[in-house]
Amino acid sequence: MNQPSRVHVARWRAFRPLENGAVFEVESSAGDSAEIAITFPDPAIVRLRMAPGTLGHPQDRLLLGDPGSGTHTTPSADTQGVTLATSALRLRVTRDPWTLSLRDTEDRRITSAASDNRNIHGHFEMPP
């Protein structure tokens, strides 16, 4: 029985800032292109949307009010990645390999995620 191969976000190639976040052009481990939008509908809320190819206009039917109104991010880019900051959160997006790290204003890590070849037990595995 063949197991499906794991495809994950490997790296981002470019990004364009938005008033309340950024859109990243990313490449998967299989070489496919996708876009990931990271936005802040509120200074303390981060939203990720992903689509193969390019993203369409966001459908905000589940959000009350005007998403992102009054929420401004300050992008800060360097050779390693981009940091998006609001008055409540700081999200670091590392270029290659793709990783996310979310911290509060006191620099406490809230969560982080990495795109790698580790299984649930933390051991390296090679996709088929």
N, C-alpha and C positions, 0 to 999 in steps of 0.2 A: 504494500500500500504506500503510495507516494504522499508525503506530507506537503502541504502548501508551503512555498518559500515565504520567508518573512521579508517584507519590504518596509523600510522605515525612512524617515527624513534623514538624509546624510549631511547636508550642508545648505546654506543659503548663498545665492550668487549676488543678489542685489536687494535693496530695500528702498521703498519710497515712504517718507514720513506723511502721516495724516495729522489732522488737528488733535485727534484723540488716540493716536497709536501709530502703527506702520503696517505696510504690506510687504511681505518678504517673498521674493521669487526663490523657490527652493528646488533642490534636486534630490530624488530618492536614491536609495541604494541600488535600484535597478536602472538608474539613469533617466527616469521619467521626470518631467517638470510639473510643478504645482505651485499654487500660491497659498500663503498663510497670512491671514489678517489678524493682527493682535491689536485690539482696541480696549479702551477703558470707558464703558458706559457711565461709570461713576468713579471717583478717585480711588475707591477701595475695591473695585470689581474689575477683573481682567476677563476678556472674552477672546477666544481663539476660534477662527473659522478657517477651514481648509477645503480646497477643491483641486482636482487635477486640472492642468492647464491654467485657466484664469478664473478668478472669483467673479460672480455676478454681484448685483446690488444686494446688500444685506436685507433680509426679511426680519424685521424687528417686531413681529406680531405679539411676541411674548413679553416685550418690555414696555412698561408704562412710561409715558412722557416721551421726551425727545432724547434718544440715546446719545450720550456724549456731549450734550449741551452743558457748557460750563466746565467740562473736563478737558484740560489741556495737558499734553505730554511734552516733555522736553527730551528729544532724542540726543544722545551723545555717542558718537561712533569713534572707534579706533580700529587698528588692524585686526584685532581679535574678534570684535563683534559690536553690538549696539546695546545701549542701555536706554530703556524708556522709563521715565519717572513721572509720577503724579505727586500730589501733596500727601498721599498715603502709602504708595507702593513704588518699588523699583524693580523692574524686570530686566534681567540681563539675558540677551540672546547671543550665544557664541556662534561664530560662523562655521567652523569646520573642526570637529564634528558639531552638528546641531545640538545645542543644549539650551535649556531654559532654567533660570534660577530667579525665584520671586522672593523679595525681601521687604520688610516693613521699614518705616522711617528710622527705627533704632538699629537697623542692619541685622535684624534677626531673620534667619531663613524661614520662610513660610513653606515653600516647596521647591523642588528642583527635579528636572527630568533630563535624561541623556538618551541619545540615540546611539545604541551600541549593540554588540552581539552577546549580551549577557542574558542568561535565562532567569527565571524567577528566583533561583537560588543563588544568583550572583556569579555563576560559573560561565566562562566563555563557551559559546557554541557557534558552529559554522552553519549558516543556512544551507539547505540542500541546493 
